[in-house]
């Protein structure tokens, strides 16, 4: 992830904060529509789950320009996901659903460059979560 992509993600996150609950709800709704088999991984209140998702995302994004600073937390998050039954092949499904949710809420402001920047951000976070330091 380059500096310009980091800036795009960081700056767009400012616009996500006020609508974080709606973005999270759109994410989970879309994820379960396209990948219904993943719904069994989520127990409990989905509003709380969405709040945790957006809080974790904000913390992760804040450290994308210095991955070493967030690496232990992101790796621990990945380990927790494994304990919940999350498999590596689920991450691209979640990434696609989150990109869809962002595009749904940003509409025309979700430019190809912004989409690519978020995709790079998720790729970096997923690699850290699953312990893949490559590429």
Secondary structure, DSSP 8 states (H G I E B T S, - for coil): --HHHHHHHHHHHHHHHTTHHHHHHHHHHHHHHH-GGGGGG--S-HHHHHHHHHHHHHHHHHTGGGHHHHHHHHHHHHHHHHHHT--GGGHHHHHHHHHHHHHHHHGGG--HHHHHHHHHHHHHHHHHHHT----
